Amino acid sequence: MQERHILVKELLSLYIDDMVDSKAKEIIEEHLQECDECRAELTGLRDDKDFSIAFHDEEINEDNTKQSEVAFITRVSKYRKKIMLYITAFLLSFTIGSWYLSKERAEEKWQAKQNKANQELVKLDSELVSLSPPQEQIMKNSGLDLQLKTKQISTNETIFSYTYQWSNPNIDFVQEDIYWPNTLIAMDLTNNTVLTNKENKSNFGNSILEETWTLSGIEKNTEFIGVELPNLAVFYKTPGIFIPLLQDKETVINKEISVNNVRFLIEKAVINDSKIDVYYKQLDEISKVGLYELSFNITDENEKNWSKEPKIDFQNDKQRIFSIPIYKDMKSPLTLNVKHAVLIIPGMHYKFMIS
């Protein structure tokens, strides 16, 4: 908006002389409707132009002996001014056109990126739901209690808020946004439209997470709303396991651990040029216990910890790889630590009737 204001202000002197093209004229007149400063500037330019013309005519009438000379100078001055104004008008019109073209391309690129992300989200959601036990069963076994707190649905805006609470001491924390654009989805089932997300607020407390989503309003004829909560990650504490890593070599581990009654086999760790790859398996079936991911961190010689949590790697193959980047400040020797076992719970579904 500020760029348009500056460009319009520069073009006003050309606009009053009708020396801008139709596209620039449309942009200027649209901007003038909403900008008091530019309207005042335009009024001042018009007053100055009227005064200049009146003064020039009066000067010529008073000194007829110099009329032909003044007329010649005036014609030359106007000709030079028009040339400069045409050049300026062309450059500014080109600038506006380039700005709009760049803006449109940026919006198209952003939209394409969002479409790709949405497609990946739908694919991940479908895989997660098809592999996992029913959401209610996983939620019950996880030790979490989900409570809907607020449900405000109107034509102005829609608000949903809910809490996750737990008393299980093995749960470190829970979080929704972990490894994809994870959002609440609300759909107007009557009109087959998706409500637009406006704002999301997360409040973390002692053994509680509260989420509040504000969305656009519904239509007057809406009868039913469908809501899908974001997928949830539950971070479980693990036994304190520290494994020294061989520098620039493969470290064979082959150690089995159990977290929340789910078994894992940590096979090996390999240090490459740019990352450390940790190979492991979830031994219990996903269809019975749900999908878990292991999260690791690295402790260096200076006892500094390196981790990428809460981001984790989404994988559903039996053989999995957790990768940690090698940072330039990492000081060998390095020690591997099993940080969390992360349960991924598919988002719960609800259907509400509008009274």
TORKOL-4160 file (C-alpha; in steps of 0.2 Angstrom, whole numbers, padded with zeros to 4 digits, m for minus):
355
<pt num="1" X="0000" Y="0000" Z="0000"/>
<pt num="2" X="0014" Y="0012" Z="0004"/>
<pt num="3" X="0023" Y="0009" Z="m0013"/>
<pt num="4" X="0006" Y="0013" Z="m0022"/>
<pt num="5" X="0004" Y="0029" Z="m0012"/>
<pt num="6" X="0022" Y="0035" Z="m0017"/>
<pt num="7" X="0019" Y="0031" Z="m0035"/>
<pt num="8" X="0002" Y="0039" Z="m0036"/>
<pt num="9" X="0009" Y="0055" Z="m0028"/>
<pt num="10" X="0023" Y="0056" Z="m0041"/>
<pt num="11" X="0010" Y="0054" Z="m0055"/>
<pt num="12" X="m0002" Y="0067" Z="m0049"/>
<pt num="13" X="0006" Y="0081" Z="m0059"/>
<pt num="14" X="0004" Y="0071" Z="m0075"/>
<pt num="15" X="m0013" Y="0066" Z="m0071"/>
<pt num="16" X="m0020" Y="0083" Z="m0070"/>
<pt num="17" X="m0012" Y="0086" Z="m0088"/>
<pt num="18" X="m0020" Y="0070" Z="m0094"/>
<pt num="19" X="m0003" Y="0062" Z="m0098"/>
<pt num="20" X="m0005" Y="0045" Z="m0090"/>
<pt num="21" X="m0012" Y="0029" Z="m0098"/>
<pt num="22" X="m0028" Y="0021" Z="m0094"/>
<pt num="23" X="m0021" Y="0008" Z="m0082"/>
<pt num="24" X="m0011" Y="0021" Z="m0072"/>
<pt num="25" X="m0027" Y="0033" Z="m0072"/>
<pt num="26" X="m0038" Y="0019" Z="m0065"/>
<pt num="27" X="m0025" Y="0015" Z="m0051"/>
<pt num="28" X="m0023" Y="0034" Z="m0047"/>
<pt num="29" X="m0042" Y="0037" Z="m0046"/>
<pt num="30" X="m0045" Y="0021" Z="m0035"/>
<pt num="31" X="m0031" Y="0027" Z="m0023"/>
<pt num="32" X="m0038" Y="0045" Z="m0023"/>
<pt num="33" X="m0055" Y="0038" Z="m0016"/>
<pt num="34" X="m0046" Y="0032" Z="0000"/>
<pt num="35" X="m0031" Y="0044" Z="0002"/>
<pt num="36" X="m0035" Y="0061" Z="0010"/>
<pt num="37" X="m0016" Y="0066" Z="0008"/>
<pt num="38" X="m0016" Y="0063" Z="m0011"/>
<pt num="39" X="m0033" Y="0072" Z="m0013"/>
<pt num="40" X="m0026" Y="0087" Z="m0005"/>
<pt num="41" X="m0010" Y="0086" Z="m0015"/>
<pt num="42" X="m0021" Y="0085" Z="m0031"/>
<pt num="43" X="m0031" Y="0100" Z="m0026"/>
<pt num="44" X="m0015" Y="0110" Z="m0023"/>
<pt num="45" X="m0008" Y="0106" Z="m0040"/>
<pt num="46" X="m0024" Y="0111" Z="m0049"/>
<pt num="47" X="m0024" Y="0128" Z="m0039"/>
<pt num="48" X="m0006" Y="0131" Z="m0044"/>
<pt num="49" X="m0009" Y="0127" Z="m0062"/>
<pt num="50" X="m0024" Y="0139" Z="m0063"/>
<pt num="51" X="m0013" Y="0153" Z="m0054"/>
<pt num="52" X="0001" Y="0150" Z="m0066"/>
<pt num="53" X="m0010" Y="0152" Z="m0082"/>
<pt num="54" X="m0018" Y="0168" Z="m0075"/>
<pt num="55" X="m0002" Y="0176" Z="m0070"/>
<pt num="56" X="0006" Y="0171" Z="m0087"/>
<pt num="57" X="m0008" Y="0179" Z="m0097"/>
<pt num="58" X="m0007" Y="0195" Z="m0087"/>
<pt num="59" X="0011" Y="0197" Z="m0089"/>
<pt num="60" X="0010" Y="0196" Z="m0108"/>
<pt num="61" X="m0004" Y="0208" Z="m0109"/>
<pt num="62" X="0006" Y="0221" Z="m0099"/>
<pt num="63" X="0021" Y="0221" Z="m0111"/>
<pt num="64" X="0015" Y="0219" Z="m0129"/>
<pt num="65" X="0033" Y="0223" Z="m0135"/>
<pt num="66" X="0039" Y="0207" Z="m0128"/>
<pt num="67" X="0024" Y="0196" Z="m0133"/>
<pt num="68" X="0032" Y="0187" Z="m0147"/>
<pt num="69" X="0048" Y="0183" Z="m0137"/>
<pt num="70" X="0038" Y="0177" Z="m0122"/>
<pt num="71" X="0027" Y="0166" Z="m0133"/>
<pt num="72" X="0042" Y="0158" Z="m0141"/>
<pt num="73" X="0050" Y="0155" Z="m0125"/>
<pt num="74" X="0034" Y="0148" Z="m0118"/>
<pt num="75" X="0032" Y="0136" Z="m0132"/>
<pt num="76" X="0050" Y="0130" Z="m0130"/>
<pt num="77" X="0048" Y="0128" Z="m0112"/>
<pt num="78" X="0031" Y="0118" Z="m0114"/>
<pt num="79" X="0038" Y="0107" Z="m0127"/>
<pt num="80" X="0053" Y="0103" Z="m0116"/>
<pt num="81" X="0042" Y="0100" Z="m0101"/>
<pt num="82" X="0030" Y="0089" Z="m0110"/>
<pt num="83" X="0045" Y="0078" Z="m0116"/>
<pt num="84" X="0051" Y="0076" Z="m0098"/>
<pt num="85" X="0034" Y="0073" Z="m0092"/>
<pt num="86" X="0031" Y="0059" Z="m0105"/>
<pt num="87" X="0047" Y="0051" Z="m0101"/>
<pt num="88" X="0043" Y="0052" Z="m0082"/>
<pt num="89" X="0025" Y="0045" Z="m0086"/>
<pt num="90" X="0032" Y="0031" Z="m0096"/>
<pt num="91" X="0045" Y="0026" Z="m0082"/>
<pt num="92" X="0032" Y="0028" Z="m0068"/>
<pt num="93" X="0019" Y="0018" Z="m0078"/>
<pt num="94" X="0032" Y="0005" Z="m0081"/>
<pt num="95" X="0037" Y="0004" Z="m0063"/>
<pt num="96" X="0018" Y="0002" Z="m0058"/>
<pt num="97" X="0016" Y="m0011" Z="m0071"/>
<pt num="98" X="0032" Y="m0020" Z="m0065"/>
<pt num="99" X="0026" Y="m0019" Z="m0047"/>
<pt num="100" X="0009" Y="m0027" Z="m0050"/>
<pt num="101" X="0017" Y="m0040" Z="m0061"/>
<pt num="102" X="0029" Y="m0045" Z="m0047"/>
<pt num="103" X="0015" Y="m0045" Z="m0035"/>
<pt num="104" X="0005" Y="m0056" Z="m0045"/>
<pt num="105" X="0019" Y="m0068" Z="m0048"/>
<pt num="106" X="0023" Y="m0068" Z="m0030"/>
<pt num="107" X="0005" Y="m0072" Z="m0025"/>
<pt num="108" X="0004" Y="m0086" Z="m0038"/>
<pt num="109" X="0020" Y="m0093" Z="m0032"/>
<pt num="110" X="0014" Y="m0093" Z="m0014"/>
<pt num="111" X="m0003" Y="m0100" Z="m0019"/>
<pt num="112" X="0006" Y="m0114" Z="m0028"/>
<pt num="113" X="0017" Y="m0118" Z="m0013"/>
<pt num="114" X="0001" Y="m0118" Z="m0002"/>
<pt num="115" X="m0007" Y="m0130" Z="m0014"/>
<pt num="116" X="0007" Y="m0142" Z="m0013"/>
<pt num="117" X="0008" Y="m0141" Z="0006"/>
<pt num="118" X="m0011" Y="m0144" Z="0007"/>
<pt num="119" X="m0009" Y="m0159" Z="m0004"/>
<pt num="120" X="0005" Y="m0166" Z="0006"/>
<pt num="121" X="m0005" Y="m0163" Z="0022"/>
<pt num="122" X="m0020" Y="m0172" Z="0015"/>
<pt num="123" X="m0009" Y="m0187" Z="0010"/>
<pt num="124" X="m0001" Y="m0188" Z="0027"/>
<pt num="125" X="m0018" Y="m0187" Z="0036"/>
<pt num="126" X="m0024" Y="m0201" Z="0025"/>
<pt num="127" X="m0009" Y="m0212" Z="0028"/>
<pt num="128" X="m0010" Y="m0208" Z="0047"/>
<pt num="129" X="m0028" Y="m0212" Z="0049"/>
<pt num="130" X="m0027" Y="m0228" Z="0038"/>
<pt num="131" X="m0012" Y="m0235" Z="0048"/>
<pt num="132" X="m0018" Y="m0230" Z="0066"/>
<pt num="133" X="m0031" Y="m0237" Z="0078"/>
<pt num="134" X="m0047" Y="m0226" Z="0080"/>
<pt num="135" X="m0043" Y="m0209" Z="0087"/>
<pt num="136" X="m0054" Y="m0212" Z="0102"/>
<pt num="137" X="m0044" Y="m0228" Z="0107"/>
<pt num="138" X="m0027" Y="m0219" Z="0104"/>
<pt num="139" X="m0033" Y="m0204" Z="0114"/>
<pt num="140" X="m0039" Y="m0215" Z="0129"/>
<pt num="141" X="m0023" Y="m0226" Z="0129"/>
<pt num="142" X="m0012" Y="m0210" Z="0128"/>
<pt num="143" X="m0017" Y="m0203" Z="0145"/>
<pt num="144" X="m0024" Y="m0187" Z="0138"/>
<pt num="145" X="m0041" Y="m0180" Z="0141"/>
<pt num="146" X="m0048" Y="m0169" Z="0127"/>
<pt num="147" X="m0061" Y="m0156" Z="0132"/>
<pt num="148" X="m0071" Y="m0144" Z="0121"/>
<pt num="149" X="m0072" Y="m0127" Z="0130"/>
<pt num="150" X="m0079" Y="m0114" Z="0118"/>
<pt num="151" X="m0090" Y="m0116" Z="0102"/>
<pt num="152" X="m0096" Y="m0100" Z="0095"/>
<pt num="153" X="m0104" Y="m0101" Z="0078"/>
<pt num="154" X="m0111" Y="m0085" Z="0069"/>
<pt num="155" X="m0112" Y="m0076" Z="0053"/>
<pt num="156" X="m0098" Y="m0064" Z="0059"/>
<pt num="157" X="m0085" Y="m0076" Z="0065"/>
<pt num="158" X="m0083" Y="m0094" Z="0072"/>
<pt num="159" X="m0073" Y="m0098" Z="0088"/>
<pt num="160" X="m0067" Y="m0115" Z="0094"/>
<pt num="161" X="m0057" Y="m0118" Z="0109"/>
<pt num="162" X="m0052" Y="m0134" Z="0118"/>
<pt num="163" X="m0039" Y="m0141" Z="0130"/>
<pt num="164" X="m0028" Y="m0156" Z="0132"/>
<pt num="165" X="m0025" Y="m0161" Z="0150"/>
<pt num="166" X="m0014" Y="m0176" Z="0157"/>
<pt num="167" X="m0009" Y="m0183" Z="0174"/>
<pt num="168" X="0003" Y="m0196" Z="0166"/>
<pt num="169" X="0020" Y="m0191" Z="0173"/>
<pt num="170" X="0029" Y="m0199" Z="0158"/>
<pt num="171" X="0021" Y="m0186" Z="0146"/>
<pt num="172" X="0034" Y="m0172" Z="0144"/>
<pt num="173" X="0023" Y="m0160" Z="0134"/>
<pt num="174" X="0010" Y="m0161" Z="0119"/>
<pt num="175" X="0010" Y="m0150" Z="0103"/>
<pt num="176" X="0000" Y="m0148" Z="0087"/>
<pt num="177" X="0012" Y="m0139" Z="0075"/>
<pt num="178" X="0026" Y="m0151" Z="0073"/>
<pt num="179" X="0031" Y="m0156" Z="0055"/>
<pt num="180" X="0018" Y="m0149" Z="0043"/>
<pt num="181" X="0006" Y="m0135" Z="0041"/>
<pt num="182" X="m0005" Y="m0142" Z="0055"/>
<pt num="183" X="m0022" Y="m0132" Z="0056"/>
<pt num="184" X="m0040" Y="m0135" Z="0062"/>
<pt num="185" X="m0052" Y="m0137" Z="0047"/>
<pt num="186" X="m0070" Y="m0132" Z="0049"/>
<pt num="187" X="m0082" Y="m0135" Z="0034"/>
<pt num="188" X="m0099" Y="m0128" Z="0031"/>
<pt num="189" X="m0107" Y="m0145" Z="0026"/>
<pt num="190" X="m0123" Y="m0136" Z="0020"/>
<pt num="191" X="m0114" Y="m0125" Z="0007"/>
<pt num="192" X="m0099" Y="m0136" Z="0005"/>
<pt num="193" X="m0086" Y="m0122" Z="0009"/>
<pt num="194" X="m0071" Y="m0121" Z="0021"/>
<pt num="195" X="m0071" Y="m0108" Z="0034"/>
<pt num="196" X="m0055" Y="m0097" Z="0033"/>
<pt num="197" X="m0043" Y="m0098" Z="0048"/>
<pt num="198" X="m0040" Y="m0080" Z="0055"/>
<pt num="199" X="m0030" Y="m0084" Z="0071"/>
<pt num="200" X="m0023" Y="m0097" Z="0082"/>
<pt num="201" X="m0018" Y="m0095" Z="0100"/>
<pt num="202" X="m0009" Y="m0109" Z="0110"/>
<pt num="203" X="m0007" Y="m0107" Z="0129"/>
<pt num="204" X="0004" Y="m0120" Z="0138"/>
<pt num="205" X="0002" Y="m0123" Z="0157"/>
<pt num="206" X="0006" Y="m0136" Z="0170"/>
<pt num="207" X="0000" Y="m0153" Z="0162"/>
<pt num="208" X="m0012" Y="m0143" Z="0150"/>
<pt num="209" X="m0012" Y="m0136" Z="0133"/>
<pt num="210" X="m0026" Y="m0124" Z="0127"/>
<pt num="211" X="m0030" Y="m0120" Z="0109"/>
<pt num="212" X="m0041" Y="m0107" Z="0102"/>
<pt num="213" X="m0045" Y="m0105" Z="0084"/>
<pt num="214" X="m0054" Y="m0090" Z="0076"/>
<pt num="215" X="m0062" Y="m0093" Z="0059"/>
<pt num="216" X="m0073" Y="m0084" Z="0047"/>
<pt num="217" X="m0092" Y="m0084" Z="0049"/>
<pt num="218" X="m0105" Y="m0095" Z="0042"/>
<pt num="219" X="m0119" Y="m0092" Z="0029"/>
<pt num="220" X="m0137" Y="m0088" Z="0035"/>
<pt num="221" X="m0143" Y="m0104" Z="0028"/>
<pt num="222" X="m0130" Y="m0115" Z="0036"/>
<pt num="223" X="m0137" Y="m0130" Z="0045"/>
<pt num="224" X="m0121" Y="m0141" Z="0049"/>
<pt num="225" X="m0103" Y="m0138" Z="0053"/>
<pt num="226" X="m0089" Y="m0152" Z="0052"/>
<pt num="227" X="m0073" Y="m0149" Z="0062"/>
<pt num="228" X="m0057" Y="m0159" Z="0061"/>
<pt num="229" X="m0044" Y="m0154" Z="0075"/>
<pt num="230" X="m0026" Y="m0154" Z="0070"/>
<pt num="231" X="m0015" Y="m0169" Z="0072"/>
<pt num="232" X="m0007" Y="m0170" Z="0090"/>
<pt num="233" X="0010" Y="m0175" Z="0095"/>
<pt num="234" X="0012" Y="m0182" Z="0113"/>
<pt num="235" X="0031" Y="m0182" Z="0118"/>
<pt num="236" X="0035" Y="m0196" Z="0131"/>
<pt num="237" X="0050" Y="m0196" Z="0142"/>
<pt num="238" X="0062" Y="m0210" Z="0138"/>
<pt num="239" X="0075" Y="m0219" Z="0149"/>
<pt num="240" X="0091" Y="m0210" Z="0151"/>
<pt num="241" X="0101" Y="m0218" Z="0137"/>
<pt num="242" X="0118" Y="m0210" Z="0132"/>
<pt num="243" X="0128" Y="m0218" Z="0118"/>
<pt num="244" X="0146" Y="m0212" Z="0113"/>
<pt num="245" X="0148" Y="m0210" Z="0094"/>
<pt num="246" X="0163" Y="m0215" Z="0084"/>
<pt num="247" X="0170" Y="m0201" Z="0075"/>
<pt num="248" X="0167" Y="m0202" Z="0056"/>
<pt num="249" X="0162" Y="m0220" Z="0058"/>
<pt num="250" X="0147" Y="m0231" Z="0060"/>
<pt num="251" X="0142" Y="m0234" Z="0078"/>
<pt num="252" X="0133" Y="m0251" Z="0080"/>
<pt num="253" X="0120" Y="m0249" Z="0095"/>
<pt num="254" X="0107" Y="m0263" Z="0093"/>
<pt num="255" X="0098" Y="m0258" Z="0109"/>
<pt num="256" X="0080" Y="m0261" Z="0113"/>
<pt num="257" X="0070" Y="m0249" Z="0124"/>
<pt num="258" X="0052" Y="m0247" Z="0129"/>
<pt num="259" X="0042" Y="m0231" Z="0131"/>
<pt num="260" X="0023" Y="m0231" Z="0136"/>
<pt num="261" X="0023" Y="m0250" Z="0134"/>
<pt num="262" X="0029" Y="m0248" Z="0115"/>
<pt num="263" X="0045" Y="m0256" Z="0110"/>
<pt num="264" X="0059" Y="m0249" Z="0099"/>
<pt num="265" X="0075" Y="m0256" Z="0092"/>
<pt num="266" X="0089" Y="m0243" Z="0090"/>
<pt num="267" X="0101" Y="m0251" Z="0077"/>
<pt num="268" X="0115" Y="m0239" Z="0073"/>
<pt num="269" X="0121" Y="m0221" Z="0071"/>
<pt num="270" X="0131" Y="m0215" Z="0056"/>
<pt num="271" X="0141" Y="m0198" Z="0055"/>
<pt num="272" X="0141" Y="m0191" Z="0038"/>
<pt num="273" X="0149" Y="m0175" Z="0031"/>
<pt num="274" X="0133" Y="m0164" Z="0035"/>
<pt num="275" X="0122" Y="m0175" Z="0047"/>
<pt num="276" X="0121" Y="m0189" Z="0059"/>
<pt num="277" X="0108" Y="m0203" Z="0054"/>
<pt num="278" X="0101" Y="m0214" Z="0068"/>
<pt num="279" X="0093" Y="m0230" Z="0062"/>
<pt num="280" X="0079" Y="m0237" Z="0072"/>
<pt num="281" X="0063" Y="m0248" Z="0071"/>
<pt num="282" X="0046" Y="m0247" Z="0080"/>
<pt num="283" X="0043" Y="m0266" Z="0085"/>
<pt num="284" X="0025" Y="m0265" Z="0089"/>
<pt num="285" X="0012" Y="m0264" Z="0075"/>
<pt num="286" X="0006" Y="m0246" Z="0071"/>
<pt num="287" X="m0012" Y="m0253" Z="0069"/>
<pt num="288" X="m0012" Y="m0259" Z="0087"/>
<pt num="289" X="m0003" Y="m0245" Z="0097"/>
<pt num="290" X="m0002" Y="m0230" Z="0085"/>
<pt num="291" X="0012" Y="m0222" Z="0076"/>
<pt num="292" X="0027" Y="m0217" Z="0086"/>
<pt num="293" X="0043" Y="m0208" Z="0081"/>
<pt num="294" X="0059" Y="m0207" Z="0091"/>
<pt num="295" X="0068" Y="m0190" Z="0094"/>
<pt num="296" X="0086" Y="m0189" Z="0097"/>
<pt num="297" X="0098" Y="m0175" Z="0102"/>
<pt num="298" X="0117" Y="m0174" Z="0102"/>
<pt num="299" X="0128" Y="m0169" Z="0117"/>
<pt num="300" X="0146" Y="m0162" Z="0112"/>
<pt num="301" X="0162" Y="m0161" Z="0121"/>
<pt num="302" X="0157" Y="m0144" Z="0129"/>
<pt num="303" X="0141" Y="m0153" Z="0135"/>
<pt num="304" X="0130" Y="m0142" Z="0123"/>
<pt num="305" X="0114" Y="m0151" Z="0117"/>
<pt num="306" X="0109" Y="m0150" Z="0099"/>
<pt num="307" X="0092" Y="m0155" Z="0094"/>
<pt num="308" X="0078" Y="m0150" Z="0081"/>
<pt num="309" X="0063" Y="m0153" Z="0092"/>
<pt num="310" X="0048" Y="m0150" Z="0092"/>
<pt num="311" X="0051" Y="m0154" Z="0073"/>
<pt num="312" X="0052" Y="m0172" Z="0070"/>
<pt num="313" X="0053" Y="m0184" Z="0055"/>
<pt num="314" X="0036" Y="m0191" Z="0049"/>
<pt num="315" X="0039" Y="m0209" Z="0044"/>
<pt num="316" X="0028" Y="m0225" Z="0044"/>
<pt num="317" X="0040" Y="m0238" Z="0037"/>
<pt num="318" X="0046" Y="m0251" Z="0049"/>
<pt num="319" X="0064" Y="m0245" Z="0046"/>
<pt num="320" X="0066" Y="m0227" Z="0050"/>
<pt num="321" X="0080" Y="m0214" Z="0050"/>
<pt num="322" X="0081" Y="m0199" Z="0062"/>
<pt num="323" X="0093" Y="m0186" Z="0055"/>
<pt num="324" X="0102" Y="m0172" Z="0065"/>
<pt num="325" X="0112" Y="m0159" Z="0055"/>
<pt num="326" X="0130" Y="m0157" Z="0060"/>
<pt num="327" X="0133" Y="m0139" Z="0065"/>
<pt num="328" X="0150" Y="m0130" Z="0063"/>
<pt num="329" X="0151" Y="m0127" Z="0082"/>
<pt num="330" X="0149" Y="m0145" Z="0087"/>
<pt num="331" X="0164" Y="m0151" Z="0096"/>
<pt num="332" X="0169" Y="m0169" Z="0096"/>
<pt num="333" X="0168" Y="m0182" Z="0104"/>
<pt num="334" X="0149" Y="m0183" Z="0102"/>
<pt num="335" X="0136" Y="m0193" Z="0112"/>
<pt num="336" X="0119" Y="m0198" Z="0106"/>
<pt num="337" X="0104" Y="m0197" Z="0118"/>
<pt num="338" X="0086" Y="m0204" Z="0115"/>
<pt num="339" X="0076" Y="m0188" Z="0119"/>
<pt num="340" X="0057" Y="m0193" Z="0117"/>
<pt num="341" X="0046" Y="m0206" Z="0110"/>
<pt num="342" X="0032" Y="m0196" Z="0100"/>
<pt num="343" X="0015" Y="m0203" Z="0098"/>
<pt num="344" X="0006" Y="m0195" Z="0083"/>
<pt num="345" X="m0013" Y="m0195" Z="0086"/>
<pt num="346" X="m0024" Y="m0191" Z="0071"/>
<pt num="347" X="m0036" Y="m0176" Z="0073"/>
<pt num="348" X="m0053" Y="m0179" Z="0081"/>
<pt num="349" X="m0068" Y="m0176" Z="0070"/>
<pt num="350" X="m0084" Y="m0167" Z="0076"/>
<pt num="351" X="m0101" Y="m0162" Z="0068"/>
<pt num="352" X="m0112" Y="m0148" Z="0075"/>
<pt num="353" X="m0130" Y="m0144" Z="0070"/>
<pt num="354" X="m0133" Y="m0125" Z="0070"/>
<pt num="355" X="m0149" Y="m0121" Z="0080"/>
